[in-house]
Amino acid sequence: MRIDKTNYYLDIAESVLERSTCIRRLFGAVIVKNDEIISTGYNGAPRGRKNCSDLNFCMREKLNVPRGERYELCRSVHAEQNAIISASRRDLIDSILYLVGIEASTKKYIKNPAPCAFCKRMIINSGIKQIIMRDSKKKYTTVNVEDYIINDDSLTGKGGY
């Protein structure tokens, strides 16, 4: 049986996350426009810096920082960010970002995956029109980026996602 297009691109994003160097959560992103892959990204330290997997610790984990908070402590550039900075804005306009996240400790899909506040801002400015996030091997959630603009969660004062 032939796989549907959405799960095809999510499977590619899941393969990309295997390059992740985070010891907490592994993320892979694929940006597609007109049925063509524009760029990919995974989470890891900036080029030339040591990764958490090299250091054998995560500062956010060490300080028991909850999911979605204190990203300034994170060594990683997120998968979405790496995919965006690897493409031109011209190519990103009206594209779709496919995102998959897996918990490093359990190897299970991250429940309710969503870009962090920093990534949301980059996604909005990049011109990406839609994000599709894997919930399970065959199920996914689709978000129109316009919803991030209309429902501006940065005004609530609440961190996280």
Backbone as ProteinMPNN parsed JSONL, in Angstrom:
{"seq_chain_A": "MRIDKTNYYLDIAESVLERSTCIRRLFGAVIVKNDEIISTGYNGAPRGRKNCSDLNFCMREKLNVPRGERYELCRSVHAEQNAIISASRRDLIDSILYLVGIEASTKKYIKNPAPCAFCKRMIINSGIKQIIMRDSKKKYTTVNVEDYIINDDSLTGKGGY", "coords_chain_A": {"N_chain_A": [[0.835, -1.184, 0.0], [0.533, 2.186, -0.809], [2.084, 4.934, 0.765], [0.646, 7.914, 2.176], [1.156, 11.361, 1.135], [1.614, 13.228, 3.232], [2.452, 11.655, 5.465], [4.667, 10.56, 4.274], [6.451, 12.777, 4.063], [6.623, 13.337, 6.794], [7.85, 10.982, 7.659], [10.348, 11.345, 6.495], [11.211, 13.585, 7.949], [11.358, 12.336, 10.405], [13.493, 10.621, 9.956], [15.484, 12.53, 9.664], [15.675, 13.507, 12.275], [17.293, 11.686, 13.498], [19.845, 12.622, 13.403], [20.001, 14.379, 15.448], [21.477, 15.894, 18.336], [20.689, 16.3, 20.863], [20.12, 15.331, 24.208], [17.758, 15.111, 25.416], [15.333, 15.64, 23.904], [14.563, 14.658, 20.629], [14.393, 16.169, 17.536], [13.19, 16.546, 14.217], [12.971, 18.33, 11.162], [11.352, 19.127, 8.122], [11.097, 21.126, 5.32], [8.788, 21.86, 2.847], [7.864, 22.796, -0.421], [5.61, 23.165, -3.047], [5.623, 20.397, -3.445], [8.304, 19.737, -3.244], [11.317, 19.228, -1.52], [12.67, 21.738, 0.392], [14.418, 22.335, 2.504], [16.068, 20.84, 5.382], [16.234, 20.141, 8.913], [17.655, 19.575, 12.162], [17.778, 19.297, 15.765], [20.504, 20.655, 17.522], [23.696, 21.696, 18.883], [25.128, 24.95, 18.059], [27.2, 25.23, 15.133], [30.472, 24.071, 15.588], [30.432, 24.288, 18.359], [30.323, 22.303, 21.353], [28.108, 19.561, 21.589], [25.244, 18.602, 23.575], [25.16, 15.856, 23.71], [27.85, 15.276, 23.503], [28.845, 16.447, 25.79], [27.516, 15.089, 27.718], [25.44, 16.019, 29.318], [22.502, 17.997, 29.956], [21.732, 21.275, 30.376], [19.198, 22.36, 30.965], [17.837, 20.099, 31.774], [19.399, 19.375, 33.957], [18.785, 21.456, 35.688], [16.147, 20.943, 36.124], [14.189, 22.138, 34.455], [10.99, 22.806, 33.249], [9.259, 21.518, 30.331], [9.099, 23.643, 27.535], [9.963, 25.987, 28.725], [12.451, 28.472, 29.602], [14.303, 28.54, 27.374], [16.588, 29.901, 26.743], [18.613, 28.687, 28.084], [19.163, 26.443, 26.705], [21.407, 24.588, 24.695], [21.024, 23.958, 22.09], [20.274, 24.685, 18.647], [17.143, 24.815, 17.361], [15.3, 22.308, 15.47], [13.426, 23.384, 13.645], [14.416, 25.992, 13.389], [16.985, 25.502, 12.308], [16.242, 24.375, 9.844], [14.915, 26.555, 8.681], [16.971, 28.536, 8.546], [18.555, 27.391, 6.683], [17.454, 27.805, 4.253], [16.218, 29.96, 1.625], [14.254, 32.929, 2.077], [12.526, 33.491, 0.013], [12.015, 30.959, -1.037], [10.742, 29.849, 1.136], [8.259, 31.081, 1.476], [4.861, 30.437, 1.659], [5.278, 27.727, 2.117], [5.35, 24.381, 3.599], [5.982, 23.149, 6.804], [7.174, 20.215, 8.119], [7.182, 18.408, 11.082], [8.727, 16.383, 13.501], [8.96, 14.924, 16.684], [10.73, 13.152, 19.199], [10.93, 11.615, 22.363], [13.975, 11.334, 23.966], [14.598, 9.549, 26.054], [12.527, 7.621, 26.148], [11.962, 6.974, 23.556], [9.539, 7.47, 22.382], [6.914, 9.168, 20.593], [6.651, 12.691, 20.982], [4.19, 14.065, 23.008], [1.575, 16.171, 22.017], [3.129, 17.884, 20.196], [4.788, 20.954, 19.426], [6.03, 24.021, 18.076], [8.405, 26.021, 19.89], [8.16, 29.263, 21.544], [10.142, 30.97, 20.443], [10.705, 29.68, 18.006], [8.171, 29.808, 16.822], [8.0, 32.545, 16.239], [10.049, 32.801, 14.32], [9.048, 31.101, 12.355], [6.675, 32.423, 11.628], [7.777, 34.836, 10.55], [9.259, 33.791, 8.455], [7.567, 33.072, 6.417], [6.406, 30.635, 6.092], [3.484, 28.688, 5.643], [2.068, 26.647, 6.867], [2.144, 24.127, 9.422], [2.856, 20.785, 10.015], [2.584, 18.345, 12.358], [3.778, 15.385, 13.794], [1.855, 13.097, 15.625], [1.529, 10.418, 16.136], [2.584, 7.328, 14.599], [0.965, 7.31, 12.301], [-0.803, 9.411, 12.63], [-1.388, 12.946, 12.745], [-1.087, 16.478, 13.444], [-2.306, 19.457, 12.094], [-1.43, 22.819, 11.677], [-2.312, 26.064, 10.854], [-0.196, 28.703, 10.134], [-1.122, 31.261, 10.29], [-2.86, 31.132, 12.431], [-1.132, 31.36, 14.614], [-0.567, 34.001, 14.509], [-3.05, 35.301, 14.776], [-3.984, 34.21, 17.222], [-2.242, 35.226, 19.451], [-0.126, 34.003, 21.574], [1.922, 35.116, 22.992], [1.063, 37.24, 24.378], [-0.119, 36.414, 26.673], [1.527, 35.933, 28.808], [2.262, 33.476, 29.659], [4.55, 30.806, 29.674], [5.964, 28.211, 27.623], [4.475, 25.431, 25.733]], "CA_chain_A": [[0.0, 0.0, 0.0], [1.316, 3.414, -0.958], [1.965, 5.879, 1.873], [0.161, 9.235, 1.776], [2.211, 12.378, 1.031], [1.926, 13.829, 4.53], [3.273, 10.727, 6.248], [5.939, 10.443, 3.547], [7.33, 13.857, 4.513], [6.862, 13.148, 8.232], [8.858, 9.92, 7.775], [11.652, 11.955, 6.182], [11.56, 14.384, 9.132], [11.739, 11.389, 11.454], [14.861, 10.18, 9.628], [16.366, 13.671, 9.931], [15.894, 13.661, 13.723], [18.344, 10.762, 13.933], [21.085, 13.399, 13.488], [19.899, 15.239, 16.618], [22.496, 15.666, 19.369], [20.076, 16.606, 22.152], [19.93, 14.117, 25.015], [16.433, 15.224, 26.025], [14.308, 15.467, 22.874], [15.092, 14.625, 19.269], [13.459, 16.757, 16.588], [13.562, 16.663, 12.817], [12.064, 19.184, 10.398], [11.491, 19.149, 6.661], [10.274, 22.175, 4.724], [8.398, 21.445, 1.499], [7.067, 23.733, -1.217], [5.264, 22.606, -4.355], [6.016, 18.989, -3.452], [9.766, 19.648, -3.342], [11.97, 19.517, -0.247], [13.457, 22.968, 0.355], [15.504, 22.182, 3.475], [15.83, 19.99, 6.537], [16.955, 20.576, 10.102], [17.51, 18.807, 13.401], [18.262, 20.102, 16.877], [21.875, 20.424, 17.953], [24.454, 22.907, 19.221], [25.639, 25.696, 16.902], [28.412, 24.664, 14.52], [31.728, 24.305, 16.298], [30.26, 24.147, 19.804], [30.058, 20.94, 21.794], [26.719, 19.173, 21.752], [24.903, 17.976, 24.856], [25.541, 14.445, 23.628], [29.303, 15.229, 23.746], [29.071, 16.876, 27.176], [26.777, 14.142, 28.559], [24.445, 16.644, 30.189], [21.635, 19.053, 29.434], [21.59, 22.264, 31.447], [17.784, 22.474, 31.325], [17.507, 18.874, 32.528], [20.139, 19.473, 35.221], [18.072, 22.416, 36.534], [14.741, 20.531, 36.163], [13.36, 23.136, 33.779], [9.869, 22.156, 32.557], [9.123, 21.635, 28.881], [8.563, 24.904, 27.048], [10.446, 27.138, 29.498], [13.877, 28.809, 29.747], [15.062, 28.085, 26.214], [17.899, 30.559, 26.679], [19.584, 27.769, 28.678], [19.357, 25.309, 25.795], [22.559, 24.699, 23.802], [20.643, 23.599, 20.725], [19.477, 25.406, 17.673], [16.046, 23.883, 17.143], [15.162, 21.743, 14.133], [12.722, 24.353, 12.807], [15.345, 27.095, 13.137], [18.016, 25.037, 11.372], [15.632, 24.232, 8.512], [14.634, 27.902, 8.165], [18.201, 29.27, 8.19], [19.194, 26.707, 5.553], [16.675, 28.075, 3.042], [15.972, 31.378, 1.351], [12.877, 33.323, 2.39], [11.777, 33.375, -1.245], [11.566, 29.569, -1.137], [9.926, 29.496, 2.303], [6.928, 31.673, 1.408], [3.783, 29.492, 1.355], [5.738, 26.344, 2.246], [4.835, 23.589, 4.721], [7.021, 22.594, 7.669], [6.821, 18.928, 8.727], [7.96, 18.344, 12.316], [8.584, 15.158, 14.306], [9.745, 14.928, 17.906], [10.763, 11.901, 19.962], [11.589, 11.692, 23.67], [15.217, 10.559, 23.906], [14.613, 8.495, 27.071], [11.532, 6.573, 25.912], [11.862, 6.74, 22.097], [8.145, 7.645, 21.998], [6.597, 10.484, 20.027], [6.333, 13.733, 21.95], [2.763, 14.362, 23.05], [1.243, 17.558, 21.701], [4.312, 18.608, 19.731], [4.544, 22.308, 18.936], [7.224, 24.865, 18.12], [8.533, 26.914, 21.041], [7.834, 30.659, 21.245], [11.17, 31.503, 19.54], [10.494, 29.075, 16.688], [6.943, 30.364, 16.253], [8.332, 33.857, 15.655], [10.82, 32.577, 13.091], [8.138, 30.5, 11.378], [5.815, 33.505, 11.143], [8.542, 35.748, 9.692], [9.84, 33.107, 7.296], [6.579, 32.954, 5.352], [5.82, 29.288, 6.096], [2.042, 28.847, 5.807], [1.437, 25.553, 7.602], [3.017, 23.186, 10.119], [2.236, 19.48, 10.238], [3.363, 17.722, 13.431], [3.426, 13.981, 14.009], [1.362, 12.692, 16.943], [1.806, 8.979, 16.181], [3.141, 6.895, 13.311], [0.062, 7.63, 11.191], [-1.643, 10.578, 12.937], [-0.668, 14.212, 12.814], [-1.842, 17.707, 13.671], [-1.977, 20.518, 11.148], [-1.67, 24.161, 12.189], [-2.053, 27.164, 9.925], [0.648, 29.691, 10.811], [-1.989, 32.419, 10.527], [-3.411, 30.969, 13.784], [-0.148, 31.885, 15.565], [-0.66, 35.467, 14.447], [-4.355, 35.684, 15.329], [-4.001, 33.795, 18.636], [-0.899, 35.602, 19.896], [0.083, 33.525, 22.948], [2.967, 35.893, 23.675], [0.384, 38.275, 25.184], [-0.715, 35.818, 27.881], [2.507, 35.883, 29.888], [2.523, 32.086, 30.013], [5.601, 30.166, 28.885], [5.704, 26.833, 27.215], [3.6, 25.091, 24.611]], "C_chain_A": [[0.883, 1.251, 0.0], [1.035, 4.372, 0.191], [1.45, 7.225, 1.357], [1.302, 10.255, 1.862], [2.61, 12.961, 2.388], [2.814, 12.918, 5.359], [4.608, 10.443, 5.575], [6.913, 11.522, 4.035], [7.6, 13.78, 6.016], [7.883, 12.032, 8.466], [10.253, 10.458, 7.463], [12.119, 12.802, 7.361], [11.993, 13.486, 10.279], [13.133, 10.823, 11.201], [15.863, 11.288, 9.948], [16.664, 13.793, 11.425], [16.956, 12.713, 14.262], [19.72, 11.431, 13.991], [21.123, 14.289, 14.732], [20.947, 14.873, 17.663], [21.98, 16.03, 20.766], [19.891, 15.303, 22.923], [18.554, 14.091, 25.687], [15.317, 14.924, 25.025], [14.934, 15.573, 21.496], [14.029, 15.175, 18.328], [14.057, 16.775, 15.201], [12.516, 17.487, 12.094], [12.39, 19.079, 8.916], [10.566, 20.249, 6.159], [10.062, 21.834, 3.253], [7.578, 22.551, 0.842], [6.847, 23.133, -2.593], [5.776, 21.179, -4.508], [7.517, 18.775, -3.676], [10.374, 20.024, -1.998], [12.899, 20.714, -0.434], [14.659, 22.857, 1.293], [15.082, 21.234, 4.589], [16.597, 20.563, 7.716], [16.699, 19.64, 11.262], [18.083, 19.643, 14.517], [19.66, 19.655, 17.31], [22.575, 21.747, 18.209], [24.901, 23.635, 17.957], [26.957, 25.087, 16.412], [29.658, 25.065, 15.305], [31.628, 24.184, 17.807], [29.988, 22.683, 20.142], [28.558, 20.733, 21.987], [26.489, 18.604, 23.143], [25.299, 16.502, 24.863], [27.053, 14.261, 23.819], [29.622, 15.537, 25.213], [28.44, 15.912, 28.187], [25.914, 14.82, 29.619], [23.697, 17.727, 29.434], [21.405, 20.023, 30.581], [20.13, 22.389, 31.895], [17.342, 21.265, 32.145], [18.153, 18.925, 33.916], [19.416, 20.391, 36.213], [16.579, 22.1, 36.665], [13.787, 21.57, 35.571], [12.243, 22.417, 33.026], [9.894, 22.407, 31.043], [8.514, 22.995, 28.534], [9.047, 26.142, 27.782], [11.969, 27.256, 29.42], [14.753, 28.309, 28.595], [16.398, 28.794, 26.05], [19.0, 29.692, 27.291], [19.938, 26.607, 27.753], [20.546, 25.574, 24.861], [22.159, 24.574, 22.335], [20.009, 24.733, 19.936], [18.392, 24.397, 17.302], [15.944, 23.456, 15.684], [14.497, 22.729, 13.177], [13.653, 25.495, 12.413], [16.41, 26.68, 12.124], [17.46, 24.871, 9.961], [15.383, 25.604, 7.889], [15.914, 28.61, 7.731], [18.955, 28.612, 7.042], [18.467, 26.955, 4.229], [16.551, 29.583, 2.827], [14.519, 31.698, 1.653], [11.998, 33.19, 1.15], [11.217, 31.956, -1.394], [10.625, 29.176, -0.003], [8.493, 30.011, 2.225], [5.928, 30.65, 0.872], [4.215, 28.027, 1.381], [5.07, 25.672, 3.446], [6.026, 23.026, 5.488], [6.474, 21.313, 8.31], [7.747, 18.733, 9.919], [7.657, 17.056, 13.08], [9.507, 15.281, 15.516], [9.617, 13.614, 18.648], [11.494, 12.149, 21.281], [12.823, 10.793, 23.633], [15.187, 9.371, 24.875], [13.677, 7.332, 26.751], [11.426, 6.149, 24.446], [10.415, 6.813, 21.613], [7.938, 9.045, 21.44], [6.239, 11.457, 21.135], [4.844, 14.04, 21.857], [2.555, 15.853, 22.825], [2.464, 18.351, 21.237], [3.922, 19.992, 19.209], [5.849, 23.083, 18.978], [7.226, 25.727, 19.383], [8.225, 28.346, 20.597], [8.849, 31.272, 20.269], [10.95, 30.977, 18.118], [9.232, 29.604, 16.029], [7.227, 31.698, 15.573], [9.087, 33.705, 14.345], [9.933, 32.014, 11.988], [7.231, 31.571, 10.779], [6.581, 34.387, 10.162], [9.094, 35.091, 8.443], [8.871, 33.023, 6.122], [5.985, 31.561, 5.226], [4.325, 29.433, 6.381], [1.403, 27.79, 6.709], [2.505, 24.685, 8.263], [2.225, 21.905, 10.321], [3.149, 18.722, 11.2], [2.859, 16.316, 13.703], [3.022, 13.739, 15.456], [1.629, 11.211, 17.195], [2.287, 8.588, 14.794], [2.253, 7.268, 12.125], [-0.786, 8.882, 11.416], [-0.79, 11.831, 13.103], [-1.638, 15.365, 13.043], [-1.365, 18.747, 12.673], [-2.354, 21.863, 11.758], [-1.377, 25.152, 11.071], [-1.293, 28.242, 10.682], [-0.141, 30.967, 11.104], [-2.605, 32.355, 11.931], [-2.448, 31.484, 14.848], [-0.177, 33.407, 15.6], [-1.947, 35.931, 15.126], [-4.422, 35.386, 16.828], [-2.607, 33.989, 19.221], [-0.683, 35.215, 21.358], [1.192, 34.271, 23.683], [2.357, 36.983, 24.558], [-0.181, 37.732, 26.497], [0.237, 35.819, 29.066], [2.829, 34.474, 30.344], [3.604, 31.528, 29.1], [5.127, 28.819, 28.405], [4.829, 26.703, 26.002], [2.87, 23.815, 24.93]], "O_chain_A": [[1.863, 1.332, 0.74], [-0.121, 4.595, 0.55], [1.774, 7.632, 0.241], [2.287, 10.041, 2.569], [3.794, 13.163, 2.661], [3.825, 13.365, 5.899], [5.582, 10.116, 6.252], [8.057, 11.223, 4.378], [8.695, 14.123, 6.463], [8.7, 12.131, 9.382], [11.229, 10.064, 8.101], [13.29, 12.748, 7.737], [12.895, 13.836, 11.04], [13.876, 10.572, 12.15], [16.958, 11.019, 10.443], [17.781, 14.145, 11.804], [17.465, 12.914, 15.365], [20.656, 10.872, 14.563], [22.156, 14.885, 15.038], [21.266, 13.7, 17.855], [22.745, 16.063, 21.73], [19.54, 14.28, 22.335], [18.233, 13.164, 26.431], [14.466, 14.067, 25.265], [15.736, 16.469, 21.232], [12.893, 14.7, 18.323], [15.256, 16.987, 15.02], [11.322, 17.369, 12.367], [13.549, 18.959, 8.52], [9.393, 20.299, 6.527], [11.008, 21.558, 2.515], [6.712, 23.16, 1.471], [7.784, 22.65, -3.228], [6.294, 20.799, -5.559], [7.936, 17.758, -4.228], [9.988, 21.03, -1.402], [13.785, 20.712, -1.289], [15.774, 23.233, 0.932], [13.912, 20.876, 4.723], [17.504, 21.375, 7.539], [15.656, 18.991, 11.335], [18.804, 20.605, 14.257], [19.95, 18.467, 17.443], [22.091, 22.8, 17.795], [25.04, 23.017, 16.901], [27.718, 24.508, 17.187], [29.862, 26.233, 15.637], [32.644, 23.993, 18.474], [29.485, 21.926, 19.312], [27.845, 21.608, 22.478], [27.431, 18.174, 23.809], [25.72, 15.966, 25.888], [27.49, 13.195, 24.253], [30.543, 14.965, 25.796], [28.791, 15.923, 29.367], [25.684, 14.261, 30.691], [24.168, 18.284, 28.443], [20.933, 19.625, 31.646], [19.864, 22.511, 33.09], [16.568, 21.396, 33.093], [17.533, 18.564, 34.916], [19.426, 20.145, 37.419], [15.827, 22.885, 37.243], [12.72, 21.839, 36.121], [12.52, 21.508, 32.242], [10.475, 23.38, 30.562], [7.546, 23.437, 29.154], [8.586, 27.245, 27.489], [12.675, 26.271, 29.201], [15.814, 27.727, 28.82], [17.252, 28.333, 25.293], [20.184, 29.929, 27.048], [20.901, 25.879, 27.997], [20.669, 26.665, 24.304], [22.877, 25.035, 21.447], [19.32, 25.6, 20.472], [18.696, 23.252, 16.968], [16.429, 24.141, 14.784], [14.941, 22.896, 12.04], [13.68, 25.916, 11.256], [16.702, 27.425, 11.188], [18.14, 25.193, 8.987], [15.616, 25.792, 6.695], [15.947, 29.221, 6.663], [19.885, 29.199, 6.488], [18.828, 26.377, 3.203], [16.759, 30.372, 3.748], [13.647, 30.842, 1.503], [10.833, 32.808, 1.258], [10.079, 31.777, -1.827], [9.804, 28.273, -0.161], [7.6, 29.434, 2.845], [6.109, 30.077, -0.202], [3.589, 27.183, 0.739], [4.33, 26.302, 4.201], [6.962, 22.491, 4.893], [5.432, 21.336, 8.965], [8.963, 18.875, 9.789], [6.499, 16.688, 13.278], [10.665, 15.681, 15.4], [8.535, 13.031, 18.721], [12.535, 12.804, 21.316], [12.718, 9.612, 23.3], [15.698, 8.3, 24.549], [13.996, 6.181, 27.051], [10.869, 5.096, 24.136], [10.092, 6.279, 20.551], [8.674, 9.978, 21.761], [5.596, 11.083, 22.115], [4.306, 14.248, 20.77], [3.275, 16.685, 23.378], [2.795, 19.379, 21.827], [2.854, 20.168, 18.623], [6.692, 22.823, 19.837], [6.168, 26.114, 19.881], [8.049, 28.605, 19.406], [8.462, 32.012, 19.364], [11.004, 31.737, 17.151], [9.21, 29.827, 14.819], [6.752, 31.951, 14.466], [8.798, 34.401, 13.372], [10.052, 32.404, 10.827], [7.04, 31.619, 9.564], [6.095, 34.659, 9.064], [9.371, 35.78, 7.461], [9.292, 32.915, 4.97], [5.151, 31.32, 4.353], [3.934, 30.206, 7.256], [0.322, 28.01, 7.254], [3.611, 24.526, 7.745], [1.07, 21.935, 10.744], [4.321, 18.486, 10.91], [1.655, 16.09, 13.826], [3.732, 14.115, 16.388], [1.918, 10.802, 18.32], [2.384, 9.438, 13.909], [2.769, 7.52, 11.037], [-1.424, 9.365, 10.481], [0.36, 11.778, 13.538], [-2.848, 15.231, 12.858], [-0.166, 18.897, 12.44], [-3.453, 22.03, 12.287], [-0.331, 25.089, 10.425], [-1.713, 28.648, 11.765], [0.153, 31.671, 12.07], [-2.847, 33.391, 12.552], [-2.888, 31.991, 15.879], [0.154, 34.019, 16.616], [-1.928, 36.844, 15.952], [-4.869, 36.225, 17.61], [-1.884, 33.021, 19.456], [-1.006, 35.98, 22.267], [1.376, 34.07, 24.883], [3.048, 37.578, 25.385], [-0.663, 38.495, 27.333], [-0.202, 35.716, 30.211], [3.58, 34.285, 31.301], [3.577, 31.752, 27.889], [4.036, 28.357, 28.74], [4.482, 27.678, 25.335], [2.074, 23.34, 24.12]]}, "name": "protein", "num_of_chains": 1, "seq": "MRIDKTNYYLDIAESVLERSTCIRRLFGAVIVKNDEIISTGYNGAPRGRKNCSDLNFCMREKLNVPRGERYELCRSVHAEQNAIISASRRDLIDSILYLVGIEASTKKYIKNPAPCAFCKRMIINSGIKQIIMRDSKKKYTTVNVEDYIINDDSLTGKGGY"}
